């Protein structure tokens, strides 16, 4: 480093408590930061960043180690993988129920990754294969062998996505013959499990994903008991503002912003108890010999709402903000004056179908 070089003033963000302690101890914060950066730069230029113990610590300077396995060495078999550490690593960026699934798939197919033989993965069905691919990709990053993963994928002709859009559309056309059968299923569930009546209504009228509906239902119950429901449900506007709870509803790929729900439905949920888990809800239905069709309900909601809303409005209610310029930079539902009225008309008609 050229010590005669003119210094430049820059700003950095520090924890106030740490900064105060440093000043109390007489530590020159600027000098410490400068010296540390010099070490950082030298380590990176020497191409041994991950070999520096002081820099490789998880979370150091806000940098997440994307390949912690490089320091451990390549495992010889699946048993040698530190599975608890892998799970902990995934939990930094994924929700617990997703992590449980990813770890399960990774455990089953880890040997395919370590051996470089993805024939078992290649033979999987279109519905399962993308989940396994995603899990093994994450495992390859954790083990520090992600640079080997892309060539493996190419060799076996694997892709991130499963079936193409044409096949998916054809499936939709053939899966549901009677447009009313989804609403009949809701009525069957409500008859078999009266304790899920309010929950099924919420799913039917909101178009939320199953997990989002579960979170919304429990949040209504919780906030009402705490006297804070107004932070979530704006009764005059008849809207649930999911965006007020970003950690619950705004995720990397799946989001929910708002849902219009009549006060009567919210009042009905307020009188209920919290649902213990998504698994318990599913088991309550399956024990009555009924299939799980929550995905079909969301699909039916989107299709039915085309009577009242434009595609971009339905996308917004379903938490799909596409990457096109209009949706990303200009679309604001608050500026569409009659959007709420049209949405609530659809809600009332759906309620008429599921109230029996």
C-alpha positions in Angstrom: 0.0 0.0 0.0 1.2 3.5 -0.8 1.3 5.3 2.5 1.7 8.6 0.8 -1.6 8.3 -0.9 -4.2 10.9 -0.1 -6.7 9.6 2.4 -10.4 9.6 1.5 -13.3 10.1 3.9 -15.9 7.3 3.7 -18.8 6.3 5.9 -19.3 2.9 7.5 -22.2 1.5 9.6 -21.4 0.2 13.1 -23.4 -1.2 16.0 -23.7 1.8 18.4 -22.8 -0.3 21.4 -19.7 -1.7 19.7 -18.6 1.8 18.6 -19.1 3.2 22.1 -17.0 0.4 23.6 -14.3 0.9 21.1 -14.1 4.6 21.8 -14.1 4.0 25.5 -11.1 1.7 25.1 -9.3 4.3 23.0 -9.4 2.2 19.8 -8.8 4.0 16.6 -11.8 2.7 14.6 -10.6 4.2 11.3 -7.2 2.6 11.6 -8.5 -0.8 12.7 -10.9 -0.8 9.7 -8.2 0.2 7.3 -5.7 -2.5 8.5 -8.4 -5.1 8.4 -9.3 -4.1 4.8 -5.7 -4.4 3.9 -5.6 -8.0 5.2 -8.8 -8.7 3.4 -7.5 -7.4 0.1 -4.2 -9.3 0.4 -6.1 -12.6 1.2 -8.4 -12.2 -1.8 -5.6 -11.3 -4.2 -3.7 -14.3 -3.0 -6.8 -16.4 -3.8 -6.9 -17.9 -0.4 -9.8 -16.0 1.2 -11.5 -19.0 2.5 -8.3 -20.3 4.0 -8.1 -17.4 6.4 -9.8 -18.5 9.6 -10.5 -15.0 10.8 -12.3 -14.2 7.5 -14.1 -17.5 7.0 -16.2 -17.2 10.1 -19.9 -17.3 9.3 -21.3 -13.8 9.1 -18.0 -11.9 9.3 -18.4 -8.4 8.1 -21.9 -9.4 7.0 -20.6 -11.8 4.4 -22.3 -15.3 4.4 -20.0 -18.1 3.5 -21.6 -19.7 0.5 -19.2 -22.7 0.4 -18.4 -23.6 4.0 -17.5 -27.2 2.9 -14.3 -26.0 1.3 -12.7 -25.8 4.7 -13.9 -29.3 5.7 -12.7 -31.2 2.7 -14.9 -33.3 0.4 -16.8 -36.1 2.2 -16.2 -39.6 1.1 -19.9 -40.6 1.5 -23.2 -39.2 2.7 -22.6 -40.4 6.3 -19.6 -38.1 6.5 -21.7 -35.0 5.7 -22.4 -32.8 8.7 -26.2 -32.8 8.3 -27.1 -30.7 11.4 -24.7 -28.0 10.1 -26.2 -28.2 6.6 -29.7 -27.7 8.1 -28.5 -24.8 10.2 -26.9 -23.3 7.0 -30.2 -23.6 5.1 -32.2 -22.0 7.9 -30.3 -18.8 7.3 -32.1 -18.3 4.0 -35.1 -20.7 3.9 -38.2 -21.2 6.0 -38.2 -24.2 8.4 -40.7 -26.3 6.5 -38.8 -25.8 3.3 -35.5 -26.8 5.0 -37.1 -30.0 6.3 -38.0 -31.0 2.8 -34.6 -30.0 1.3 -32.7 -31.9 3.9 -34.9 -35.0 3.3 -34.3 -34.9 -0.4 -30.5 -34.2 0.0 -30.2 -37.2 2.4 -31.9 -39.5 -0.1 -29.8 -38.4 -3.1 -26.5 -37.2 -1.7 -24.6 -40.2 -3.0 -25.7 -39.2 -6.5 -24.0 -35.8 -6.0 -20.8 -37.3 -4.4 -20.4 -40.0 -7.1 -21.3 -37.7 -10.0 -23.9 -40.2 -11.2 -27.3 -38.4 -11.5 -29.1 -41.2 -13.3 -31.4 -41.8 -10.3 -32.3 -38.1 -10.3 -32.8 -38.2 -14.1 -35.3 -41.0 -13.8 -37.5 -39.1 -11.3 -40.9 -37.8 -12.3 -41.4 -34.2 -13.5 -43.1 -33.2 -10.2 -40.3 -34.5 -7.9 -37.2 -34.0 -9.9 -37.0 -30.1 -9.6 -37.2 -30.4 -5.8 -34.3 -32.9 -5.7 -32.3 -30.8 -8.1 -32.8 -27.7 -5.9 -31.8 -29.7 -2.7 -28.6 -31.2 -4.3 -27.6 -27.8 -5.7 -27.8 -26.3 -2.1 -25.8 -29.3 -0.8 -23.1 -28.8 -3.4 -22.8 -25.2 -2.3 -22.6 -26.2 1.3 -19.9 -28.8 0.5 -17.9 -26.4 -1.6 -18.3 -28.4 -4.8 -20.8 -26.3 -6.6 -18.4 -25.8 -9.5 -18.8 -29.5 -10.3 -22.6 -29.3 -10.1 -23.3 -27.4 -13.3 -21.3 -29.8 -15.5 -23.2 -32.8 -13.9 -26.5 -31.1 -14.7 -25.5 -30.6 -18.3 -24.2 -34.1 -18.7 -27.5 -35.6 -17.6 -29.7 -33.0 -19.3 -31.3 -31.9 -16.1 -33.0 -28.5 -15.7 -34.3 -26.5 -12.8 -37.8 -26.6 -14.0 -39.9 -29.7 -14.4 -42.5 -29.8 -17.1 -42.9 -27.2 -19.8 -45.7 -24.7 -19.8 -47.7 -26.5 -22.5 -47.9 -29.7 -20.5 -49.0 -27.8 -17.4 -51.8 -26.0 -19.2 -53.0 -29.4 -20.7 -53.0 -30.8 -17.2 -55.2 -28.0 -16.0 -57.6 -28.5 -18.8 -58.0 -32.3 -18.1 -57.7 -32.3 -14.3 -60.9 -30.4 -13.5 -63.9 -31.3 -15.7 -66.6 -29.6 -13.6 -65.7 -26.0 -12.7 -67.8 -26.3 -9.5 -66.1 -29.4 -8.2 -63.5 -27.4 -6.2 -66.2 -25.6 -4.3 -68.0 -28.9 -3.8 -64.7 -30.2 -2.2 -64.7 -27.2 0.1 -68.3 -27.9 1.2 -67.3 -31.6 1.8 -64.4 -30.5 4.0 -66.5 -28.1 6.0 -69.2 -30.8 6.5 -66.6 -33.4 7.6 -64.6 -30.9 9.7 -66.8 -28.1 11.0 -63.8 -26.8 13.0 -62.2 -25.8 9.7 -65.2 -23.9 8.4 -63.7 -20.4 8.8 -60.3 -21.5 7.6 -61.7 -23.0 4.4 -63.7 -19.8 3.7 -60.6 -17.7 4.1 -58.7 -19.8 1.6 -61.6 -19.8 -0.9 -62.1 -16.0 -0.9 -58.5 -14.8 -0.6 -56.7 -17.0 -3.1 -53.8 -17.2 -0.7 -51.5 -20.2 -0.7 -52.2 -22.9 1.9 -49.3 -21.8 4.2 -50.2 -18.2 3.8 -53.8 -18.8 4.7 -52.7 -20.7 7.8 -50.4 -17.8 8.8 -53.1 -15.2 8.1 -55.8 -17.2 10.1 -53.5 -17.6 13.1 -52.4 -14.0 12.9 -56.0 -12.8 13.1 -56.6 -14.9 16.2 -53.4 -13.8 17.8 -53.6 -10.1 17.2 -57.3 -10.0 18.2 -56.4 -11.5 21.6 -53.6 -8.9 22.0 -55.9 -6.0 21.0 -53.8 -5.3 17.9 -55.9 -6.6 15.1 -56.1 -3.1 13.6 -52.4 -3.4 12.8 -53.4 -6.1 10.3 -57.0 -5.8 9.3 -58.4 -2.4 8.2 -62.1 -2.8 8.8 -63.3 0.3 6.9 -61.3 -0.8 3.8 -62.1 -4.5 4.5 -58.5 -5.4 3.7 -55.9 -7.6 5.4 -52.6 -5.9 4.9 -50.2 -8.8 4.8 -47.3 -6.5 3.8 -47.3 -5.1 7.3 -45.8 -8.4 8.4 -43.0 -8.8 5.8 -41.2 -11.6 7.7 -44.3 -13.8 7.4 -45.7 -12.9 4.0 -42.9 -11.4 1.9 -40.6 -14.2 0.9 -38.0 -14.6 -1.9 -40.3 -16.2 -4.4 -43.7 -16.4 -2.7 -45.4 -13.2 -1.6 -48.7 -12.0 -0.4 -49.5 -8.2 -0.1 -53.2 -7.7 0.6 -56.5 -9.6 0.6 -60.0 -8.1 0.7 -62.1 -9.9 3.3 -65.5 -8.9 4.6 -65.7 -8.0 8.3 -68.1 -10.9 9.0 -65.4 -13.4 7.9 -62.8 -11.8 10.1 -65.2 -11.8 13.1 -65.8 -15.5 12.6 -62.1 -16.2 12.6 -61.6 -14.1 15.8 -63.9 -16.4 17.7 -61.8 -19.5 16.8 -58.6 -21.0 18.3 -55.3 -21.0 16.5 -54.6 -24.0 14.2 -51.5 -25.8 15.6 -49.7 -26.6 12.3 -50.2 -27.0 8.6 -49.6 -30.7 9.0 -52.4 -31.0 11.5 -54.8 -29.3 9.2 -53.9 -31.7 6.3 -54.2 -34.7 8.6 -57.7 -33.6 9.8 -58.9 -33.7 6.2 -57.1 -36.8 5.2 -58.5 -38.8 8.1 -62.0 -38.1 6.7 -61.0 -39.8 3.5 -60.8 -36.6 1.5 -58.0 -35.5 -0.8 -56.0 -32.4 -0.3 -56.8 -29.8 -3.0 -55.6 -26.5 -1.6 -53.7 -25.8 -4.8 -56.9 -26.3 -6.9 -58.7 -23.8 -4.7 -56.1 -21.1 -5.4 -56.3 -21.9 -9.1 -60.1 -21.8 -9.0 -60.0 -18.4 -7.3 -57.8 -16.9 -10.0 -60.0 -18.3 -12.8 -63.2 -17.2 -11.1 -61.9 -13.7 -10.5 -61.4 -13.1 -14.2 -65.1 -12.2 -14.2 -64.2 -9.1 -12.1 -60.5 -8.4 -12.3 -57.8 -8.0 -15.0 -54.9 -10.4 -15.1 -52.4 -8.0 -13.5 -54.9 -7.4 -10.7 -55.3 -11.1 -10.0 -51.5 -11.5 -10.1 -51.1 -8.7 -7.5 -53.7 -10.3 -5.2 -51.9 -13.7 -5.6 -48.6 -12.1 -4.8 -47.2 -12.5 -8.3 -45.5 -9.2 -9.2 -43.9 -10.1 -12.6 -40.6 -8.7 -13.9 -42.1 -6.7 -16.7 -41.5 -3.0 -16.5 -45.2 -2.0 -15.9 -45.8 -4.3 -13.0 -42.4 -3.6 -11.4 -42.2 0.2 -11.8 -45.7 1.6 -12.4 -48.6 -0.6 -11.2 -50.1 0.7 -8.0 -53.4 -0.9 -7.0 -54.3 2.1 -4.8 -54.7 4.2 -7.9 -57.3 1.8 -9.4 -60.4 3.4 -7.8 -62.9 0.5 -8.3 -60.5 -2.4 -7.7 -61.8 -3.1 -4.1 -65.4 -3.0 -5.2 -64.8 -5.4 -8.1 -62.7 -7.7 -5.9 -65.3 -7.8 -3.2 -68.1 -8.7 -5.7 -66.0 -11.7 -6.6 -65.5 -12.5 -2.9 -69.3 -12.4 -2.2 -70.0 -14.8 -5.1 -67.4 -17.2 -3.9 -68.8 -17.1 -0.4 -72.3 -17.9 -1.8 -70.7 -21.1 -3.4 -69.0 -22.3 -0.2 -71.6 -21.4 2.3 -73.9 -24.2 1.0 
